[in-house]
Amino acid sequence: MRKVVADSAKESVCELLKQANAAGYEMVGTGVVVGSLVDPATLHNEHIRAHGLEGQLFRSVLEDALHERGIASQVLLEKNAYIVAARAVDRSPAAVKKIIAALGNSHEGSWRAEEKLAALAAWMAFCAHK
């Protein structure tokens, strides 16, 4: 099972890099936003533990696929993302939230929490690369 998921992650990363390169972009780093970093082994409920193991699997194979390509990645915990990002980009958490929210004005469509956190992780990756 892990090999199937790992191979899929490698293919996805390869395709993403091809698309970025074709569009004239260079991927300098990534951020993986997660809801929890709790060790699934500590979870007593089997159903919740299964979800935790699934998340851990997908996160680890994605990070492995990125690292194989020489791309740095960092994990960002959803609940404290803006606080951690504020330190990384040298701004206050309120300023970071305002900047990220304003990015939603630059395109049509939704600008939900998931999109905001992805933009936040990308900003952090970019700043880490400088």
Protein Blocks (a to p, Z undefined) as FASTA:
>chain_A
ZZmmmmmmmmmmmmmmmmmmmnopacfbdcdddfbfcdfklpmblklmmmmmmmmmmmmm
mmmmmmmnopacddddfklmmmmmmmmnopafklmmmmmmmmmmmpgcdddfklmmmmmm
mmmmmmmmZZ
